[in-house]
Amino acid sequence: MSNGAKKGRGLRLAFLVCALALIVIAIGLAVFNKKPWVIPIMEKARKNPLTSSEANLAAAKKLYEARCANCHGDEGKGDGSDAMMYDPPPSDLTDAVRMSKRTDGEIFYQITEGRKPMPSFKNKLTEEQRWELVLFVRSLASGAFPAPASRKD
């Protein structure tokens, strides 16, 4: 075997080792990045200043359809048209057991601050709109309010 062939084989092997190392690093980062939400105690204790009313839920429904349904799905099951693109996947907002363990303050904090892949809505929605969404998320989990109508893309 000539020196050129040996050199070419060595470069291919080095490239393969580098590619495998990058794949292992990417998988490792994905696994170790799945941390639970860390929500400050004061935020958990916050109470929703809004009451669940038809007007608040109707306003929140429009916000949900415009800002949340692509990921969380039309019915809140975490199966929106964009959901497959994200890791971790969007939460199932209809899971009553899971949602009953969250305070309104926790949900508000998650909407406000976001965490990759979920965006922050702190500067995109008013505080009142974010509290309306908390009411709507609660209604999805309880089945008290009809899910958004299916959209035609």
Secondary structure, DSSP 8 states (H G I E B T S, - for coil): --HHHHHHHHHHHHHHHHHHHHHHHHHHHHHHT-------HHHHT---SS---HHHHHHHHHHHHHHTHHHH-TTSSS--TTGGG-SS----TT-HHHHHTS-HHHHHHHHHH-BTTB---TTTS-HHHHHHHHHHHHHHHHT-S--------
